[in-house]
């Protein structure tokens, strides 16, 4: 997005801002204190792999065990390959700290039309992918629920209208709603909501159920999941020859997939020219637990509140995911009071009933940011057998 884009700036955490909403109204009941959970909590993997069980050879080693790494490993194993996934905390990381929105339309930015086409193509594949994965493992919480993009005030309405007109010129399936029409669709919305953009093709998946299903399906297909980081990719005569784990153990392999998220550029042994230009982008997210009297949203709600963005993603169990900050803070994963306050404040502006929910979790993760906001995917001529899959 260029500096001249009228799109609202993504949220950045700061301190000292007050807009008239008391944090006391947003706290859960005293009998249920919130759990502050950081991204590096115990792994979802079902037990460690001993060093003796680490294969000495494989057809491919996937560096990183998030959604991208596990999906790649599953598909490779289905194709008959011997696959190892190496990750110190499989099925965690940025994939765990996410909301699972599949929203190519409501996440569109000016100048990203090429990325839009890729995102739309990916979204069209989700029905079949979710069904196949559920049959192979467990349901993933895929919901074809659509997304409302809500404007909180008149300034936000003007921005949303401009986005709507732009998306119409691209032939996207979008509908303009008045505030009243939006509230008829989602009665939990605040009475003061000015307007909304309805994107019926923007859906969601429960990212944590997805990770669990991918882990089960991958292991069932023969993938060996090793809870260690890859220190280096070994290159011999211009080709991948294996990897070295943090314990010093080596795995011989003619191919490696670099899917370690924001840490993909830190793996040793590779020429600097092939390392992906990704950086850590911090995101803080809240999870709210349902209580009597709380709102029941039927679909994802993204909102612009005085130029800041917030989203509320309902799960089938009644819980609500609220996010997210976008911060350039290096590898810091501290959960901050300011971020919790701002997220709850803006969420309550759009859906007042969130103040009746319990604050169950506040968590920070690091997604891989790329120079053009798009994924970095593909093989490299400089190193035969190396595939990069990061920046998602």
Secondary structure as UniProt FT lines:
FT   TURN            3..4
FT   HELIX           23..26
FT   TURN            30..31
FT   STRAND          35..36
FT   HELIX           51..53
FT   STRAND          57..58
FT   STRAND          60..63
FT   HELIX           67..78
FT   TURN            79..80
FT   STRAND          83..86
FT   TURN            88..91
FT   HELIX           93..96
FT   STRAND          101..102
FT   TURN            104..107
FT   TURN            110..111
FT   HELIX           113..124
FT   HELIX           126..136
FT   STRAND          147..151
FT   HELIX           154..169
FT   TURN            170..171
FT   STRAND          175..178
FT   HELIX           179..185
FT   TURN            187..188
FT   TURN            191..192
FT   STRAND          195..199
FT   TURN            200..201
FT   STRAND          203..204
FT   HELIX           207..220
FT   TURN            221..222
FT   STRAND          224..226
FT   STRAND          230..236
FT   TURN            237..238
FT   STRAND          239..245
FT   TURN            246..247
FT   STRAND          250..253
FT   STRAND          256..258
FT   HELIX           261..266
FT   HELIX           272..274
FT   STRAND          278..289
FT   TURN            292..293
FT   STRAND          300..305
FT   TURN            306..307
FT   STRAND          308..314
FT   TURN            316..317
FT   STRAND          320..323
FT   TURN            330..331
FT   HELIX           337..350
FT   HELIX           352..356
FT   STRAND          358..370
FT   TURN            371..372
FT   STRAND          376..380
FT   TURN            381..382
FT   STRAND          383..390
//
